[in-house]
Amino acid sequence: MASRDELIKYMTQQLVTYMETPQEQRKLKREAAKAAKEPWLTRWFGIAPLGIALWWRKRRSR
């Protein structure tokens, strides 16, 4: 029973914090998080796509 009460209290605190934060600040925070995230290709396949892309560009320029 106590864990449910704690969960409701936590969710209420998060909601109040979100509502009190100015909209522009929330937008800046969201944009910063998107910019910090690495590209999906690297996240899924590692460094191999970068190596292939560099090799392909070098091959194409010749």
PyMOL commands that set and color helices and strands:
alter all, ss='L'
color gray80, all
select helices_A, chain A and resi 2-20+23-36+40-45+48-61
alter helices_A, ss='H'
color red, helices_A
deselect
rebuild
show_as cartoon
